[in-house]
Amino acid sequence: MLALIVTGEFLVGALSLRGCWKLWVARKADAVTFQAAKGTAMMGAAMAMVVWFGGFVVIGGALFSMWQTQLGDGSFRGAFIYSMTSAMVLLVLALKDE
């Protein structure tokens, strides 16, 4: 499970970094080109939702009740913060540029 979490977090970082670079390169382009450049960044934010919300909040919190211990509660709260931040980034990226 640790290898799966680390791999997922690596993918979040790689996709987000690549998406950030694509958006940086397309920042002065027209709206259609900039909109097309958002795909990889959106995949990074979506992968973050899968790792932190799906993995920690849903599976860890609901299935394994990790919120019942002090250590687990810290991980649960941290994962919730990361997942909600990723959700907000995904929401902003999903807005259409005109």
mmCIF file as gemmi writes it, N, C-alpha and C atoms, coordinates in Angstrom:
data_model
loop_
_atom_site.group_PDB
_atom_site.id
_atom_site.type_symbol
_atom_site.label_atom_id
_atom_site.label_alt_id
_atom_site.label_comp_id
_atom_site.label_asym_id
_atom_site.label_entity_id
_atom_site.label_seq_id
_atom_site.pdbx_PDB_ins_code
_atom_site.Cartn_x
_atom_site.Cartn_y
_atom_site.Cartn_z
_atom_site.occupancy
_atom_site.B_iso_or_equiv
_atom_site.pdbx_formal_charge
_atom_site.auth_seq_id
_atom_site.auth_asym_id
_atom_site.pdbx_PDB_model_num
ATOM 1 N N . MET Axp A 1 ? 0.827 -1.184 0 1 0 ? 1 A 1
ATOM 2 C CA . MET Axp A 1 ? 0 0 0 1 0 ? 1 A 1
ATOM 3 C C . MET Axp A 1 ? 0.872 1.249 0 1 0 ? 1 A 1
ATOM 4 N N . LEU Axp A 2 ? 2.001 1.192 0.734 1 0 ? 2 A 1
ATOM 5 C CA . LEU Axp A 2 ? 2.908 2.333 0.765 1 0 ? 2 A 1
ATOM 6 C C . LEU Axp A 2 ? 3.451 2.643 -0.632 1 0 ? 2 A 1
ATOM 7 N N . ALA Axp A 3 ? 3.821 1.597 -1.36 1 0 ? 3 A 1
ATOM 8 C CA . ALA Axp A 3 ? 4.32 1.798 -2.725 1 0 ? 3 A 1
ATOM 9 C C . ALA Axp A 3 ? 3.251 2.419 -3.619 1 0 ? 3 A 1
ATOM 10 N N . LEU Axp A 4 ? 2.006 2.023 -3.432 1 0 ? 4 A 1
ATOM 11 C CA . LEU Axp A 4 ? 0.904 2.585 -4.209 1 0 ? 4 A 1
ATOM 12 C C . LEU Axp A 4 ? 0.701 4.07 -3.88 1 0 ? 4 A 1
ATOM 13 N N . ILE Axp A 5 ? 0.791 4.422 -2.615 1 0 ? 5 A 1
ATOM 14 C CA . ILE Axp A 5 ? 0.638 5.819 -2.193 1 0 ? 5 A 1
ATOM 15 C C . ILE Axp A 5 ? 1.782 6.668 -2.735 1 0 ? 5 A 1
ATOM 16 N N . VAL Axp A 6 ? 3.003 6.176 -2.603 1 0 ? 6 A 1
ATOM 17 C CA . VAL Axp A 6 ? 4.164 6.929 -3.081 1 0 ? 6 A 1
ATOM 18 C C . VAL Axp A 6 ? 4.116 7.087 -4.593 1 0 ? 6 A 1
ATOM 19 N N . THR Axp A 7 ? 3.723 6.049 -5.307 1 0 ? 7 A 1
ATOM 20 C CA . THR Axp A 7 ? 3.585 6.136 -6.762 1 0 ? 7 A 1
ATOM 21 C C . THR Axp A 7 ? 2.511 7.15 -7.137 1 0 ? 7 A 1
ATOM 22 N N . GLY Axp A 8 ? 1.391 7.121 -6.445 1 0 ? 8 A 1
ATOM 23 C CA . GLY Axp A 8 ? 0.321 8.086 -6.712 1 0 ? 8 A 1
ATOM 24 C C . GLY Axp A 8 ? 0.77 9.512 -6.454 1 0 ? 8 A 1
ATOM 25 N N . GLU Axp A 9 ? 1.492 9.73 -5.354 1 0 ? 9 A 1
ATOM 26 C CA . GLU Axp A 9 ? 1.981 11.068 -5.05 1 0 ? 9 A 1
ATOM 27 C C . GLU Axp A 9 ? 3.038 11.519 -6.051 1 0 ? 9 A 1
ATOM 28 N N . PHE Axp A 10 ? 3.858 10.589 -6.529 1 0 ? 10 A 1
ATOM 29 C CA . PHE Axp A 10 ? 4.824 10.923 -7.576 1 0 ? 10 A 1
ATOM 30 C C . PHE Axp A 10 ? 4.097 11.349 -8.845 1 0 ? 10 A 1
ATOM 31 N N . LEU Axp A 11 ? 3.041 10.624 -9.198 1 0 ? 11 A 1
ATOM 32 C CA . LEU Axp A 11 ? 2.26 10.995 -10.384 1 0 ? 11 A 1
ATOM 33 C C . LEU Axp A 11 ? 1.607 12.361 -10.22 1 0 ? 11 A 1
ATOM 34 N N . VAL Axp A 12 ? 1.12 12.651 -9.025 1 0 ? 12 A 1
ATOM 35 C CA . VAL Axp A 12 ? 0.548 13.977 -8.764 1 0 ? 12 A 1
ATOM 36 C C . VAL Axp A 12 ? 1.593 15.053 -9.037 1 0 ? 12 A 1
ATOM 37 N N . GLY Axp A 13 ? 2.776 14.87 -8.493 1 0 ? 13 A 1
ATOM 38 C CA . GLY Axp A 13 ? 3.841 15.851 -8.682 1 0 ? 13 A 1
ATOM 39 C C . GLY Axp A 13 ? 4.269 15.985 -10.131 1 0 ? 13 A 1
ATOM 40 N N . ALA Axp A 14 ? 4.46 14.851 -10.808 1 0 ? 14 A 1
ATOM 41 C CA . ALA Axp A 14 ? 4.911 14.885 -12.201 1 0 ? 14 A 1
ATOM 42 C C . ALA Axp A 14 ? 3.86 15.505 -13.117 1 0 ? 14 A 1
ATOM 43 N N . LEU Axp A 15 ? 2.611 15.104 -12.973 1 0 ? 15 A 1
ATOM 44 C CA . LEU Axp A 15 ? 1.548 15.655 -13.813 1 0 ? 15 A 1
ATOM 45 C C . LEU Axp A 15 ? 1.328 17.144 -13.527 1 0 ? 15 A 1
ATOM 46 N N . SER Axp A 16 ? 1.376 17.512 -12.27 1 0 ? 16 A 1
ATOM 47 C CA . SER Axp A 16 ? 1.17 18.914 -11.913 1 0 ? 16 A 1
ATOM 48 C C . SER Axp A 16 ? 2.317 19.787 -12.415 1 0 ? 16 A 1
ATOM 49 N N . LEU Axp A 17 ? 3.537 19.307 -12.29 1 0 ? 17 A 1
ATOM 50 C CA . LEU Axp A 17 ? 4.687 20.057 -12.781 1 0 ? 17 A 1
ATOM 51 C C . LEU Axp A 17 ? 4.646 20.204 -14.301 1 0 ? 17 A 1
ATOM 52 N N . ARG Axp A 18 ? 4.334 19.123 -14.974 1 0 ? 18 A 1
ATOM 53 C CA . ARG Axp A 18 ? 4.222 19.175 -16.445 1 0 ? 18 A 1
ATOM 54 C C . ARG Axp A 18 ? 3.077 20.096 -16.863 1 0 ? 18 A 1
ATOM 55 N N . GLY Axp A 19 ? 1.949 20.014 -16.163 1 0 ? 19 A 1
ATOM 56 C CA . GLY Axp A 19 ? 0.81 20.876 -16.467 1 0 ? 19 A 1
ATOM 57 C C . GLY Axp A 19 ? 1.12 22.337 -16.216 1 0 ? 19 A 1
ATOM 58 N N . CYS Axp A 20 ? 1.854 22.605 -15.141 1 0 ? 20 A 1
ATOM 59 C CA . CYS Axp A 20 ? 2.262 23.975 -14.834 1 0 ? 20 A 1
ATOM 60 C C . CYS Axp A 20 ? 3.149 24.533 -15.945 1 0 ? 20 A 1
ATOM 61 N N . TRP Axp A 21 ? 4.072 23.711 -16.413 1 0 ? 21 A 1
ATOM 62 C CA . TRP Axp A 21 ? 4.954 24.149 -17.493 1 0 ? 21 A 1
ATOM 63 C C . TRP Axp A 21 ? 4.155 24.43 -18.771 1 0 ? 21 A 1
ATOM 64 N N . LYS Axp A 22 ? 3.225 23.555 -19.106 1 0 ? 22 A 1
ATOM 65 C CA . LYS Axp A 22 ? 2.408 23.765 -20.307 1 0 ? 22 A 1
ATOM 66 C C . LYS Axp A 22 ? 1.585 25.054 -20.196 1 0 ? 22 A 1
ATOM 67 N N . LEU Axp A 23 ? 1.04 25.314 -19.024 1 0 ? 23 A 1
ATOM 68 C CA . LEU Axp A 23 ? 0.276 26.547 -18.822 1 0 ? 23 A 1
ATOM 69 C C . LEU Axp A 23 ? 1.184 27.769 -18.884 1 0 ? 23 A 1
ATOM 70 N N . TRP Axp A 24 ? 2.395 27.659 -18.373 1 0 ? 24 A 1
ATOM 71 C CA . TRP Axp A 24 ? 3.332 28.768 -18.421 1 0 ? 24 A 1
ATOM 72 C C . TRP Axp A 24 ? 3.701 29.098 -19.868 1 0 ? 24 A 1
ATOM 73 N N . VAL Axp A 25 ? 3.937 28.074 -20.659 1 0 ? 25 A 1
ATOM 74 C CA . VAL Axp A 25 ? 4.293 28.284 -22.061 1 0 ? 25 A 1
ATOM 75 C C . VAL Axp A 25 ? 3.12 28.896 -22.834 1 0 ? 25 A 1
ATOM 76 N N . ALA Axp A 26 ? 1.892 28.502 -22.513 1 0 ? 26 A 1
ATOM 77 C CA . ALA Axp A 26 ? 0.705 28.966 -23.232 1 0 ? 26 A 1
ATOM 78 C C . ALA Axp A 26 ? 0.091 30.232 -22.634 1 0 ? 26 A 1
ATOM 79 N N . ARG Axp A 27 ? 0.755 30.853 -21.664 1 0 ? 27 A 1
ATOM 80 C CA . ARG Axp A 27 ? 0.134 31.98 -20.954 1 0 ? 27 A 1
ATOM 81 C C . ARG Axp A 27 ? -0.151 33.184 -21.83 1 0 ? 27 A 1
ATOM 82 N N . LYS Axp A 28 ? 0.612 33.381 -22.901 1 0 ? 28 A 1
ATOM 83 C CA . LYS Axp A 28 ? 0.402 34.539 -23.78 1 0 ? 28 A 1
ATOM 84 C C . LYS Axp A 28 ? -0.306 34.158 -25.073 1 0 ? 28 A 1
ATOM 85 N N . ALA Axp A 29 ? -0.713 32.921 -25.166 1 0 ? 29 A 1
ATOM 86 C CA . ALA Axp A 29 ? -1.402 32.445 -26.377 1 0 ? 29 A 1
ATOM 87 C C . ALA Axp A 29 ? -2.888 32.809 -26.3 1 0 ? 29 A 1
ATOM 88 N N . ASP Axp A 30 ? -3.612 32.47 -27.345 1 0 ? 30 A 1
ATOM 89 C CA . ASP Axp A 30 ? -5.051 32.749 -27.351 1 0 ? 30 A 1
ATOM 90 C C . ASP Axp A 30 ? -5.776 31.804 -26.387 1 0 ? 30 A 1
ATOM 91 N N . ALA Axp A 31 ? -7.042 32.098 -26.149 1 0 ? 31 A 1
ATOM 92 C CA . ALA Axp A 31 ? -7.825 31.363 -25.154 1 0 ? 31 A 1
ATOM 93 C C . ALA Axp A 31 ? -7.965 29.886 -25.495 1 0 ? 31 A 1
ATOM 94 N N . VAL Axp A 32 ? -8.107 29.564 -26.774 1 0 ? 32 A 1
ATOM 95 C CA . VAL Axp A 32 ? -8.279 28.163 -27.185 1 0 ? 32 A 1
ATOM 96 C C . VAL Axp A 32 ? -7.012 27.364 -26.888 1 0 ? 32 A 1
ATOM 97 N N . THR Axp A 33 ? -5.862 27.939 -27.182 1 0 ? 33 A 1
ATOM 98 C CA . THR Axp A 33 ? -4.593 27.261 -26.916 1 0 ? 33 A 1
ATOM 99 C C . THR Axp A 33 ? -4.366 27.098 -25.417 1 0 ? 33 A 1
ATOM 100 N N . PHE Axp A 34 ? -4.681 28.131 -24.651 1 0 ? 34 A 1
ATOM 101 C CA . PHE Axp A 34 ? -4.513 28.051 -23.198 1 0 ? 34 A 1
ATOM 102 C C . PHE Axp A 34 ? -5.452 27.009 -22.611 1 0 ? 34 A 1
ATOM 103 N N . GLN Axp A 35 ? -6.676 26.961 -23.111 1 0 ? 35 A 1
ATOM 104 C CA . GLN Axp A 35 ? -7.644 25.964 -22.637 1 0 ? 35 A 1
ATOM 105 C C . GLN Axp A 35 ? -7.152 24.547 -22.931 1 0 ? 35 A 1
ATOM 106 N N . ALA Axp A 36 ? -6.563 24.351 -24.1 1 0 ? 36 A 1
ATOM 107 C CA . ALA Axp A 36 ? -6.039 23.035 -24.467 1 0 ? 36 A 1
ATOM 108 C C . ALA Axp A 36 ? -4.845 22.64 -23.595 1 0 ? 36 A 1
ATOM 109 N N . ALA Axp A 37 ? -4.106 23.628 -23.091 1 0 ? 37 A 1
ATOM 110 C CA . ALA Axp A 37 ? -2.924 23.347 -22.271 1 0 ? 37 A 1
ATOM 111 C C . ALA Axp A 37 ? -3.287 22.934 -20.85 1 0 ? 37 A 1
ATOM 112 N N . LYS Axp A 38 ? -4.526 23.08 -20.451 1 0 ? 38 A 1
ATOM 113 C CA . LYS Axp A 38 ? -4.942 22.771 -19.083 1 0 ? 38 A 1
ATOM 114 C C . LYS Axp A 38 ? -5.065 21.273 -18.792 1 0 ? 38 A 1
ATOM 115 N N . GLY Axp A 39 ? -5.09 20.434 -19.789 1 0 ? 39 A 1
ATOM 116 C CA . GLY Axp A 39 ? -5.366 19.006 -19.616 1 0 ? 39 A 1
ATOM 117 C C . GLY Axp A 39 ? -4.459 18.302 -18.625 1 0 ? 39 A 1
ATOM 118 N N . THR Axp A 40 ? -3.153 18.482 -18.755 1 0 ? 40 A 1
ATOM 119 C CA . THR Axp A 40 ? -2.213 17.782 -17.876 1 0 ? 40 A 1
ATOM 120 C C . THR Axp A 40 ? -2.32 18.291 -16.443 1 0 ? 40 A 1
ATOM 121 N N . ALA Axp A 41 ? -2.496 19.602 -16.28 1 0 ? 41 A 1
ATOM 122 C CA . ALA Axp A 41 ? -2.656 20.156 -14.929 1 0 ? 41 A 1
ATOM 123 C C . ALA Axp A 41 ? -3.933 19.638 -14.279 1 0 ? 41 A 1
ATOM 124 N N . MET Axp A 42 ? -4.969 19.491 -15.063 1 0 ? 42 A 1
ATOM 125 C CA . MET Axp A 42 ? -6.221 18.942 -14.538 1 0 ? 42 A 1
ATOM 126 C C . MET Axp A 42 ? -6.048 17.473 -14.149 1 0 ? 42 A 1
ATOM 127 N N . MET Axp A 43 ? -5.268 16.732 -14.928 1 0 ? 43 A 1
ATOM 128 C CA . MET Axp A 43 ? -4.994 15.337 -14.566 1 0 ? 43 A 1
ATOM 129 C C . MET Axp A 43 ? -4.215 15.255 -13.251 1 0 ? 43 A 1
ATOM 130 N N . GLY Axp A 44 ? -3.289 16.197 -13.032 1 0 ? 44 A 1
ATOM 131 C CA . GLY Axp A 44 ? -2.539 16.228 -11.777 1 0 ? 44 A 1
ATOM 132 C C . GLY Axp A 44 ? -3.448 16.492 -10.589 1 0 ? 44 A 1
ATOM 133 N N . ALA Axp A 45 ? -4.346 17.459 -10.74 1 0 ? 45 A 1
ATOM 134 C CA . ALA Axp A 45 ? -5.285 17.767 -9.649 1 0 ? 45 A 1
ATOM 135 C C . ALA Axp A 45 ? -6.258 16.613 -9.421 1 0 ? 45 A 1
ATOM 136 N N . ALA Axp A 46 ? -6.691 15.968 -10.496 1 0 ? 46 A 1
ATOM 137 C CA . ALA Axp A 46 ? -7.599 14.822 -10.363 1 0 ? 46 A 1
ATOM 138 C C . ALA Axp A 46 ? -6.891 13.644 -9.687 1 0 ? 46 A 1
ATOM 139 N N . MET Axp A 47 ? -5.63 13.438 -10.026 1 0 ? 47 A 1
ATOM 140 C CA . MET Axp A 47 ? -4.86 12.363 -9.389 1 0 ? 47 A 1
ATOM 141 C C . MET Axp A 47 ? -4.668 12.656 -7.908 1 0 ? 47 A 1
ATOM 142 N N . ALA Axp A 48 ? -4.504 13.93 -7.555 1 0 ? 48 A 1
ATOM 143 C CA . ALA Axp A 48 ? -4.399 14.317 -6.151 1 0 ? 48 A 1
ATOM 144 C C . ALA Axp A 48 ? -5.689 13.987 -5.411 1 0 ? 48 A 1
ATOM 145 N N . MET Axp A 49 ? -6.809 14.201 -6.054 1 0 ? 49 A 1
ATOM 146 C CA . MET Axp A 49 ? -8.093 13.848 -5.443 1 0 ? 49 A 1
ATOM 147 C C . MET Axp A 49 ? -8.191 12.341 -5.223 1 0 ? 49 A 1
ATOM 148 N N . VAL Axp A 50 ? -7.709 11.582 -6.18 1 0 ? 50 A 1
ATOM 149 C CA . VAL Axp A 50 ? -7.746 10.119 -6.049 1 0 ? 50 A 1
ATOM 150 C C . VAL Axp A 50 ? -6.867 9.67 -4.883 1 0 ? 50 A 1
ATOM 151 N N . VAL Axp A 51 ? -5.644 10.207 -4.805 1 0 ? 51 A 1
ATOM 152 C CA . VAL Axp A 51 ? -4.709 9.783 -3.759 1 0 ? 51 A 1
ATOM 153 C C . VAL Axp A 51 ? -5.184 10.23 -2.383 1 0 ? 51 A 1
ATOM 154 N N . TRP Axp A 52 ? -5.429 11.533 -2.223 1 0 ? 52 A 1
ATOM 155 C CA . TRP Axp A 52 ? -5.676 12.038 -0.88 1 0 ? 52 A 1
ATOM 156 C C . TRP Axp A 52 ? -7.124 11.907 -0.444 1 0 ? 52 A 1
ATOM 157 N N . PHE Axp A 53 ? -8.045 12.173 -1.332 1 0 ? 53 A 1
ATOM 158 C CA . PHE Axp A 53 ? -9.441 12.014 -0.922 1 0 ? 53 A 1
ATOM 159 C C . PHE Axp A 53 ? -9.847 10.547 -0.979 1 0 ? 53 A 1
ATOM 160 N N . GLY Axp A 54 ? -9.598 9.922 -2.118 1 0 ? 54 A 1
ATOM 161 C CA . GLY Axp A 54 ? -9.986 8.523 -2.273 1 0 ? 54 A 1
ATOM 162 C C . GLY Axp A 54 ? -9.223 7.587 -1.361 1 0 ? 54 A 1
ATOM 163 N N . GLY Axp A 55 ? -7.901 7.774 -1.326 1 0 ? 55 A 1
ATOM 164 C CA . GLY Axp A 55 ? -7.074 6.865 -0.543 1 0 ? 55 A 1
ATOM 165 C C . GLY Axp A 55 ? -7.147 7.084 0.947 1 0 ? 55 A 1
ATOM 166 N N . PHE Axp A 56 ? -6.966 8.319 1.374 1 0 ? 56 A 1
ATOM 167 C CA . PHE Axp A 56 ? -6.885 8.587 2.812 1 0 ? 56 A 1
ATOM 168 C C . PHE Axp A 56 ? -8.249 8.856 3.438 1 0 ? 56 A 1
ATOM 169 N N . VAL Axp A 57 ? -9.033 9.747 2.821 1 0 ? 57 A 1
ATOM 170 C CA . VAL Axp A 57 ? -10.302 10.131 3.447 1 0 ? 57 A 1
ATOM 171 C C . VAL Axp A 57 ? -11.331 9.013 3.316 1 0 ? 57 A 1
ATOM 172 N N . VAL Axp A 58 ? -11.5 8.485 2.119 1 0 ? 58 A 1
ATOM 173 C CA . VAL Axp A 58 ? -12.531 7.464 1.911 1 0 ? 58 A 1
ATOM 174 C C . VAL Axp A 58 ? -12.085 6.103 2.441 1 0 ? 58 A 1
ATOM 175 N N . ILE Axp A 59 ? -10.978 5.6 1.915 1 0 ? 59 A 1
ATOM 176 C CA . ILE Axp A 59 ? -10.553 4.253 2.308 1 0 ? 59 A 1
ATOM 177 C C . ILE Axp A 59 ? -9.993 4.253 3.732 1 0 ? 59 A 1
ATOM 178 N N . GLY Axp A 60 ? -9.039 5.149 4.008 1 0 ? 60 A 1
ATOM 179 C CA . GLY Axp A 60 ? -8.439 5.174 5.34 1 0 ? 60 A 1
ATOM 180 C C . GLY Axp A 60 ? -9.404 5.617 6.424 1 0 ? 60 A 1
ATOM 181 N N . GLY Axp A 61 ? -10.169 6.662 6.128 1 0 ? 61 A 1
ATOM 182 C CA . GLY Axp A 61 ? -11.075 7.197 7.14 1 0 ? 61 A 1
ATOM 183 C C . GLY Axp A 61 ? -12.311 6.36 7.351 1 0 ? 61 A 1
ATOM 184 N N . ALA Axp A 62 ? -12.964 5.999 6.282 1 0 ? 62 A 1
ATOM 185 C CA . ALA Axp A 62 ? -14.226 5.269 6.405 1 0 ? 62 A 1
ATOM 186 C C . ALA Axp A 62 ? -14.014 3.764 6.611 1 0 ? 62 A 1
ATOM 187 N N . LEU Axp A 63 ? -13.134 3.179 5.821 1 0 ? 63 A 1
ATOM 188 C CA . LEU Axp A 63 ? -12.966 1.73 5.875 1 0 ? 63 A 1
ATOM 189 C C . LEU Axp A 63 ? -12.133 1.285 7.081 1 0 ? 63 A 1
ATOM 190 N N . PHE Axp A 64 ? -11.05 2.009 7.343 1 0 ? 64 A 1
ATOM 191 C CA . PHE Axp A 64 ? -10.147 1.593 8.413 1 0 ? 64 A 1
ATOM 192 C C . PHE Axp A 64 ? -10.263 2.45 9.671 1 0 ? 64 A 1
ATOM 193 N N . SER Axp A 65 ? -11.155 3.408 9.693 1 0 ? 65 A 1
ATOM 194 C CA . SER Axp A 65 ? -11.411 4.272 10.859 1 0 ? 65 A 1
ATOM 195 C C . SER Axp A 65 ? -10.135 4.892 11.417 1 0 ? 65 A 1
ATOM 196 N N . MET Axp A 66 ? -9.284 5.391 10.539 1 0 ? 66 A 1
ATOM 197 C CA . MET Axp A 66 ? -8.02 5.947 11.011 1 0 ? 66 A 1
ATOM 198 C C . MET Axp A 66 ? -8.203 7.238 11.803 1 0 ? 66 A 1
ATOM 199 N N . TRP Axp A 67 ? -9.351 7.841 11.734 1 0 ? 67 A 1
ATOM 200 C CA . TRP Axp A 67 ? -9.63 9.057 12.494 1 0 ? 67 A 1
ATOM 201 C C . TRP Axp A 67 ? -9.763 8.784 13.988 1 0 ? 67 A 1
ATOM 202 N N . GLN Axp A 68 ? -9.8 7.52 14.389 1 0 ? 68 A 1
ATOM 203 C CA . GLN Axp A 68 ? -10.005 7.185 15.801 1 0 ? 68 A 1
ATOM 204 C C . GLN Axp A 68 ? -8.728 7.228 16.639 1 0 ? 68 A 1
ATOM 205 N N . THR Axp A 69 ? -7.567 7.317 15.988 1 0 ? 69 A 1
ATOM 206 C CA . THR Axp A 69 ? -6.317 7.429 16.731 1 0 ? 69 A 1
ATOM 207 C C . THR Axp A 69 ? -5.727 8.815 16.494 1 0 ? 69 A 1
ATOM 208 N N . GLN Axp A 70 ? -4.857 9.244 17.398 1 0 ? 70 A 1
ATOM 209 C CA . GLN Axp A 70 ? -4.267 10.571 17.268 1 0 ? 70 A 1
ATOM 210 C C . GLN Axp A 70 ? -3.407 10.672 16.006 1 0 ? 70 A 1
ATOM 211 N N . LEU Axp A 71 ? -2.583 9.685 15.736 1 0 ? 71 A 1
ATOM 212 C CA . LEU Axp A 71 ? -1.739 9.687 14.548 1 0 ? 71 A 1
ATOM 213 C C . LEU Axp A 71 ? -2.579 9.613 13.27 1 0 ? 71 A 1
ATOM 214 N N . GLY Axp A 72 ? -3.558 8.743 13.275 1 0 ? 72 A 1
ATOM 215 C CA . GLY Axp A 72 ? -4.434 8.61 12.11 1 0 ? 72 A 1
ATOM 216 C C . GLY Axp A 72 ? -5.261 9.854 11.862 1 0 ? 72 A 1
ATOM 217 N N . ASP Axp A 73 ? -5.68 10.516 12.922 1 0 ? 73 A 1
ATOM 218 C CA . ASP Axp A 73 ? -6.469 11.736 12.778 1 0 ? 73 A 1
ATOM 219 C C . ASP Axp A 73 ? -5.651 12.846 12.128 1 0 ? 73 A 1
ATOM 220 N N . GLY Axp A 74 ? -4.371 12.921 12.477 1 0 ? 74 A 1
ATOM 221 C CA . GLY Axp A 74 ? -3.5 13.919 11.842 1 0 ? 74 A 1
ATOM 222 C C . GLY Axp A 74 ? -3.359 13.675 10.355 1 0 ? 74 A 1
ATOM 223 N N . SER Axp A 75 ? -3.185 12.416 9.965 1 0 ? 75 A 1
ATOM 224 C CA . SER Axp A 75 ? -3.1 12.067 8.543 1 0 ? 75 A 1
ATOM 225 C C . SER Axp A 75 ? -4.421 12.333 7.838 1 0 ? 75 A 1
ATOM 226 N N . PHE Axp A 76 ? -5.5 12.008 8.508 1 0 ? 76 A 1
ATOM 227 C CA . PHE Axp A 76 ? -6.838 12.211 7.947 1 0 ? 76 A 1
ATOM 228 C C . PHE Axp A 76 ? -7.095 13.694 7.688 1 0 ? 76 A 1
ATOM 229 N N . ARG Axp A 77 ? -6.775 14.532 8.664 1 0 ? 77 A 1
ATOM 230 C CA . ARG Axp A 77 ? -6.993 15.977 8.51 1 0 ? 77 A 1
ATOM 231 C C . ARG Axp A 77 ? -6.082 16.56 7.43 1 0 ? 77 A 1
ATOM 232 N N . GLY Axp A 78 ? -4.828 16.143 7.413 1 0 ? 78 A 1
ATOM 233 C CA . GLY Axp A 78 ? -3.901 16.624 6.387 1 0 ? 78 A 1
ATOM 234 C C . GLY Axp A 78 ? -4.343 16.231 4.986 1 0 ? 78 A 1
ATOM 235 N N . ALA Axp A 79 ? -4.78 15 4.842 1 0 ? 79 A 1
ATOM 236 C CA . ALA Axp A 79 ? -5.254 14.534 3.539 1 0 ? 79 A 1
ATOM 237 C C . ALA Axp A 79 ? -6.491 15.3 3.099 1 0 ? 79 A 1
ATOM 238 N N . PHE Axp A 80 ? -7.359 15.637 4.046 1 0 ? 80 A 1
ATOM 239 C CA . PHE Axp A 80 ? -8.552 16.406 3.717 1 0 ? 80 A 1
ATOM 240 C C . PHE Axp A 80 ? -8.168 17.8 3.219 1 0 ? 80 A 1
ATOM 241 N N . ILE Axp A 81 ? -7.204 18.426 3.868 1 0 ? 81 A 1
ATOM 242 C CA . ILE Axp A 81 ? -6.749 19.752 3.434 1 0 ? 81 A 1
ATOM 243 C C . ILE Axp A 81 ? -6.169 19.679 2.024 1 0 ? 81 A 1
ATOM 244 N N . TYR Axp A 82 ? -5.296 18.7 1.761 1 0 ? 82 A 1
ATOM 245 C CA . TYR Axp A 82 ? -4.712 18.549 0.435 1 0 ? 82 A 1
ATOM 246 C C . TYR Axp A 82 ? -5.775 18.254 -0.623 1 0 ? 82 A 1
ATOM 247 N N . SER Axp A 83 ? -6.714 17.404 -0.294 1 0 ? 83 A 1
ATOM 248 C CA . SER Axp A 83 ? -7.734 17.037 -1.286 1 0 ? 83 A 1
ATOM 249 C C . SER Axp A 83 ? -8.667 18.202 -1.588 1 0 ? 83 A 1
ATOM 250 N N . MET Axp A 84 ? -9.015 18.99 -0.603 1 0 ? 84 A 1
ATOM 251 C CA . MET Axp A 84 ? -9.889 20.139 -0.862 1 0 ? 84 A 1
ATOM 252 C C . MET Axp A 84 ? -9.153 21.238 -1.626 1 0 ? 84 A 1
ATOM 253 N N . THR Axp A 85 ? -7.869 21.415 -1.338 1 0 ? 85 A 1
ATOM 254 C CA . THR Axp A 85 ? -7.07 22.355 -2.118 1 0 ? 85 A 1
ATOM 255 C C . THR Axp A 85 ? -6.984 21.9 -3.574 1 0 ? 85 A 1
ATOM 256 N N . SER Axp A 86 ? -6.781 20.619 -3.784 1 0 ? 86 A 1
ATOM 257 C CA . SER Axp A 86 ? -6.735 20.071 -5.14 1 0 ? 86 A 1
ATOM 258 C C . SER Axp A 86 ? -8.076 20.209 -5.837 1 0 ? 86 A 1
ATOM 259 N N . ALA Axp A 87 ? -9.158 20.041 -5.085 1 0 ? 87 A 1
ATOM 260 C CA . ALA Axp A 87 ? -10.494 20.204 -5.672 1 0 ? 87 A 1
ATOM 261 C C . ALA Axp A 87 ? -10.715 21.646 -6.122 1 0 ? 87 A 1
ATOM 262 N N . MET Axp A 88 ? -10.248 22.598 -5.34 1 0 ? 88 A 1
ATOM 263 C CA . MET Axp A 88 ? -10.395 24.006 -5.72 1 0 ? 88 A 1
ATOM 264 C C . MET Axp A 88 ? -9.555 24.332 -6.957 1 0 ? 88 A 1
ATOM 265 N N . VAL Axp A 89 ? -8.344 23.796 -7.023 1 0 ? 89 A 1
ATOM 266 C CA . VAL Axp A 89 ? -7.498 23.996 -8.203 1 0 ? 89 A 1
ATOM 267 C C . VAL Axp A 89 ? -8.166 23.375 -9.428 1 0 ? 89 A 1
ATOM 268 N N . LEU Axp A 90 ? -8.701 22.181 -9.266 1 0 ? 90 A 1
ATOM 269 C CA . LEU Axp A 90 ? -9.399 21.52 -10.373 1 0 ? 90 A 1
ATOM 270 C C . LEU Axp A 90 ? -10.609 22.329 -10.823 1 0 ? 90 A 1
ATOM 271 N N . LEU Axp A 91 ? -11.325 22.89 -9.884 1 0 ? 91 A 1
ATOM 272 C CA . LEU Axp A 91 ? -12.486 23.718 -10.212 1 0 ? 91 A 1
ATOM 273 C C . LEU Axp A 91 ? -12.085 24.957 -11.003 1 0 ? 91 A 1
ATOM 274 N N . VAL Axp A 92 ? -11.022 25.616 -10.578 1 0 ? 92 A 1
ATOM 275 C CA . VAL Axp A 92 ? -10.552 26.806 -11.291 1 0 ? 92 A 1
ATOM 276 C C . VAL Axp A 92 ? -10.039 26.437 -12.691 1 0 ? 92 A 1
ATOM 277 N N . LEU Axp A 93 ? -9.323 25.324 -12.79 1 0 ? 93 A 1
ATOM 278 C CA . LEU Axp A 93 ? -8.819 24.904 -14.094 1 0 ? 93 A 1
ATOM 279 C C . LEU Axp A 93 ? -9.942 24.511 -15.043 1 0 ? 93 A 1
ATOM 280 N N . ALA Axp A 94 ? -11.03 24.018 -14.501 1 0 ? 94 A 1
ATOM 281 C CA . ALA Axp A 94 ? -12.153 23.583 -15.345 1 0 ? 94 A 1
ATOM 282 C C . ALA Axp A 94 ? -12.93 24.755 -15.918 1 0 ? 94 A 1
ATOM 283 N N . LEU Axp A 95 ? -12.747 25.957 -15.366 1 0 ? 95 A 1
ATOM 284 C CA . LEU Axp A 95 ? -13.454 27.122 -15.912 1 0 ? 95 A 1
ATOM 285 C C . LEU Axp A 95 ? -12.953 27.413 -17.317 1 0 ? 95 A 1
ATOM 286 N N . LYS Axp A 96 ? -13.857 27.774 -18.181 1 0 ? 96 A 1
ATOM 287 C CA . LYS Axp A 96 ? -13.51 28.025 -19.575 1 0 ? 96 A 1
ATOM 288 C C . LYS Axp A 96 ? -12.949 29.436 -19.723 1 0 ? 96 A 1
ATOM 289 N N . ASP Axp A 97 ? -11.836 29.539 -20.421 1 0 ? 97 A 1
ATOM 290 C CA . ASP Axp A 97 ? -11.232 30.843 -20.702 1 0 ? 97 A 1
ATOM 291 C C . ASP Axp A 97 ? -11.798 31.405 -22.005 1 0 ? 97 A 1
ATOM 292 N N . GLU Axp A 98 ? -12.13 32.661 -21.952 1 0 ? 98 A 1
ATOM 293 C CA . GLU Axp A 98 ? -12.668 33.296 -23.167 1 0 ? 98 A 1
ATOM 294 C C . GLU Axp A 98 ? -11.947 34.585 -23.447 1 0 ? 98 A 1
